[in-house]
């Protein structure tokens, strides 16, 4: 596929926490012709996420927090997710480690990179680096619950890995990165890979 892309123009729509712009773009089509399209793109940077897992207990640590877009879409506003956050200039593994502590109080050990994933590539530039990290149940290094100054109010809970997978099937967990990381862990366990 020819990756020839020409940015014809960029119109600023809003630049607050992130950048929301309207692009006029020309790009090659599969048949070799060129087309010009308008696309709105939101750029607030990339992120990192970590699924905390205790192999000895067979448990994971997840968080429940308020998500306005889910509410606006008619779904429950309090979503269940793995700890995650923006890179803020840090390497993805550093950001994943920081977010785990801020959100859950647990410091992940032995971070293993799983994959990068675009959450919604049709309109968001965000790429999320996803990791698996071991944790020791009951041994926290901080309180967790999020950063109050950032408006975070996070409920932290521990549950069995099989129960978490069942919550994907039941629709209780609908967050894409969390679903992907739970599935990646299931594949690792099925293959006998070290966690």
C-alpha positions in Angstrom: 0.0 0.0 0.0 1.3 3.4 -0.9 1.5 5.6 2.2 1.5 8.9 0.3 -0.4 11.3 2.5 -0.6 15.0 2.0 -1.9 17.3 4.7 -3.6 20.0 2.7 -4.8 22.1 5.7 -5.4 22.0 9.4 -8.1 24.0 11.1 -7.9 24.5 14.9 -11.2 23.5 16.5 -10.1 23.5 20.1 -6.8 23.4 22.0 -7.4 22.9 25.7 -6.3 19.7 27.5 -5.7 18.2 24.0 -5.8 19.3 20.5 -8.9 18.9 18.4 -8.3 19.8 14.7 -10.1 19.5 11.4 -7.7 18.1 8.6 -8.1 18.2 4.9 -6.0 15.3 3.7 -5.2 13.8 0.3 -4.1 10.1 0.2 -3.7 7.3 -2.2 -6.6 4.8 -2.7 -6.2 1.1 -3.2 -6.7 1.5 -7.0 -3.9 4.1 -7.2 -6.1 7.1 -7.6 -6.0 9.9 -5.0 -8.8 11.2 -2.9 -9.2 14.2 -0.5 -11.1 13.8 2.7 -12.0 15.9 5.8 -11.2 14.3 9.2 -11.5 15.6 12.7 -8.7 14.3 15.0 -8.3 14.6 18.7 -4.7 14.5 20.0 -4.1 14.4 23.8 -1.0 12.3 23.6 -0.3 8.6 24.1 -0.8 6.4 27.2 0.4 3.4 29.1 -1.6 0.7 31.0 -0.8 -2.2 33.2 -2.7 -5.3 34.2 -1.6 -6.2 37.7 -1.6 -10.0 38.3 -0.7 -12.3 41.1 0.1 -15.8 39.8 0.2 -17.2 43.3 -3.4 -16.1 44.0 -4.7 -16.1 40.5 -6.0 -12.5 41.0 -5.9 -9.2 39.2 -6.3 -5.6 40.5 -8.7 -3.4 38.6 -10.1 0.1 39.2 -13.6 1.6 38.8 -13.7 5.3 37.9 -16.1 7.9 36.4 -16.0 8.2 32.6 -18.3 10.9 31.2 -18.1 9.7 27.5 -19.5 6.3 28.6 -22.4 8.0 30.4 -23.1 10.3 27.4 -23.3 7.1 25.3 -26.0 5.7 27.6 -23.7 3.3 29.5 -22.8 3.2 33.2 -20.6 6.2 34.0 -18.4 4.1 36.4 -16.2 1.9 34.2 -14.0 -1.0 35.3 -10.5 -0.7 33.9 -6.9 -1.6 34.4 -4.7 1.3 35.7 -3.7 3.6 32.9 -2.8 7.1 32.1 -1.0 9.6 29.8 2.7 9.3 29.2 3.3 12.9 30.2 6.8 12.8 28.6 7.8 9.5 30.4 8.8 6.2 28.8 5.7 3.9 28.6 7.0 1.5 31.2 7.7 4.4 33.6 4.3 5.8 33.1 2.6 2.4 33.6 4.5 1.9 36.9 3.5 5.4 38.0 -0.1 5.0 37.1 -0.4 1.6 38.9 0.8 3.2 42.1 -1.3 6.4 41.8 -4.5 4.4 41.0 -4.1 1.2 43.0 -1.3 1.7 45.5 0.5 -1.4 44.2 3.9 -1.1 42.6 4.1 -3.5 39.7 7.1 -5.9 39.6 8.7 -7.3 36.5 6.8 -5.3 33.9 6.3 -7.3 30.7 5.4 -5.4 27.5 2.4 -7.0 25.9 1.5 -4.7 22.9 0.7 -1.3 21.6 -2.8 -0.5 20.6 -4.7 2.4 19.1 -8.0 2.7 21.0 -9.9 4.5 18.2 -7.7 5.1 15.2 -10.4 6.7 13.1 -10.4 9.9 15.3 -7.8 9.6 18.1 -4.0 9.7 17.9 -3.7 8.0 21.3 -1.6 4.8 21.2 -1.6 2.8 24.4 1.4 0.7 25.5 0.1 -2.2 27.5 2.0 -4.1 30.1 1.6 -7.0 32.5 3.0 -6.5 36.0 3.1 -8.8 39.0 1.8 -7.5 42.4 1.9 -8.9 45.9 -1.6 -9.0 47.4 -1.9 -6.8 50.5 1.5 -5.2 50.0 0.9 -1.6 48.9 3.4 1.2 48.6 0.8 4.0 48.5 -2.9 4.5 49.3 -4.0 4.5 45.6 -7.4 5.8 44.6 -6.0 8.3 42.0 -4.7 11.9 42.2 -7.3 14.2 43.7 -5.9 17.2 42.0 -6.7 15.5 38.6 -10.3 14.9 39.7 -9.7 11.2 40.1 -11.9 9.2 42.5 -11.0 5.5 42.0 -12.3 2.4 43.6 -9.7 -0.3 43.7 -10.6 -4.0 43.9 -9.0 -7.4 43.6 -10.8 -10.3 42.0 -10.0 -13.7 40.5 -8.7 -13.7 37.0 -11.5 -16.1 35.8 -14.0 -13.7 37.4 -12.5 -10.8 35.5 -12.8 -12.7 32.2 -16.4 -13.5 33.0 -17.0 -9.8 33.5 -15.9 -9.2 29.9 -18.4 -11.8 28.7 -21.2 -10.4 30.8 -20.5 -6.9 29.6 -19.4 -5.5 33.0 -16.0 -4.8 31.6 -16.2 -2.9 28.3 -12.9 -0.9 28.3 -10.9 -1.9 25.3 -7.4 -1.9 26.8 -8.5 -3.9 29.8 -10.2 -6.5 27.6 -7.1 -6.8 25.4 -4.8 -7.2 28.4 -7.0 -9.8 30.0 -7.1 -11.8 26.7 -3.3 -11.4 26.4 -2.9 -12.8 29.9 -5.2 -15.7 29.1 -3.1 -16.6 26.0 0.1 -16.4 28.0 -1.3 -18.7 30.7 -2.6 -21.1 28.1 0.8 -21.3 26.5 2.5 -21.8 29.9 4.5 -18.5 29.5 6.0 -17.0 32.7 4.0 -14.2 34.1 
